[in-house]
Amino acid sequence: MPGTAPVRCISVNIPCEGLLFDNDGVLVDSDLGVDQAWSKWARARGLAADRVTAMVHGRRSADTVALLVPDPGERPAALAEIDRLEIEEAATTTALPGALGLLTSLPPGSWAVVTSGVNALARARIAAAGLPLPPVLITADDVSHGKPAPDGYLAAAGKLGTDPARTVVFEDSAAGATAGAAAGAYVIGVGPRGLDTDAPVVVRALRGLTWHDGVLDLGAAELLRS
């Protein structure tokens, strides 16, 4: 697609004490399951599936349901249905390039996952992708306000005992990147969708990234924007 050609790899070293990862689109590829679940949910309600699937990335399912279901009394059942459908489709999830290698190289107290999915869905997708369960997992169940609010990233930094301004957030959605920036973190975009964020640096995937001695090294990563 236009605008995703790799740029020359350059040395990018970012001092940081914690790495905070979005899950879907950063660590795991859940697009197939997302499209299947939300398309089925949309068609059952007479909604255009392509319109619905285009708006769900980076949002809690509760926030999307609130936008699409006018009657507040119908929202709990609609939310329970999409959460069930997404968990059913979680088995199609795969790890994105570089995710396993990077995560298994990190000390337990140095990283967290902050996702707009509910806890059961996040755990199902992480397990299906064969990735380690994060030492700190902040999900839609843990915050009052989802992305683009900074609540999730602030909570994750707090659980790691790290100043949010000393963390790096990895995001693939505009809402998530806004949340990371609002928390005070340095935001790195991931994948082609990352180009639609305001992140100053966008990597194609996590392959080639390393973290040691308080420094994130992007020198071997494939950069889409820098």
Stockholm file with secondary structure:
# STOCKHOLM 1.0

chainA/1-226         MPGTAPVRCISVNIPCEGLLFDNDGVLVDSDLGVDQAWSKWARARGLAADRVTAMVHGRRSADTVALLVPDPGERPAALAEIDRLEIEEAATTTALPGALGLLTSLPPGSWAVVTSGVNALARARIAAAGLPLPPVLITADDVSHGKPAPDGYLAAAGKLGTDPARTVVFEDSAAGATAGAAAGAYVIGVGPRGLDTDAPVVVRALRGLTWHDGVLDLGAAELLRS
#=GR chainA/1-226 SS CTTCCCBCCCCCEEECSEEEECSBTTTEECHHHHHHHHHHHHHHTTCCHHHHHHTCTTSCHHHHHHHHCCCGGGHHHHHHHHHHHHHHTGGGCEECTTHHHHHHHSCGGGEEEECSSCHHHHHHHHHHTTCCCCSSEECGGGCSSCTTSSHHHHHHHHHHTCCGGGEEEEESSHHHHHHHHHTTCEEEEEHHHHTTSCCSEEESSSTTCEEETTEEECTTSCEEEC
#=GC SS_cons         CTTCCCBCCCCCEEECSEEEECSBTTTEECHHHHHHHHHHHHHHTTCCHHHHHHTCTTSCHHHHHHHHCCCGGGHHHHHHHHHHHHHHTGGGCEECTTHHHHHHHSCGGGEEEECSSCHHHHHHHHHHTTCCCCSSEECGGGCSSCTTSSHHHHHHHHHHTCCGGGEEEEESSHHHHHHHHHTTCEEEEEHHHHTTSCCSEEESSSTTCEEETTEEECTTSCEEEC
//
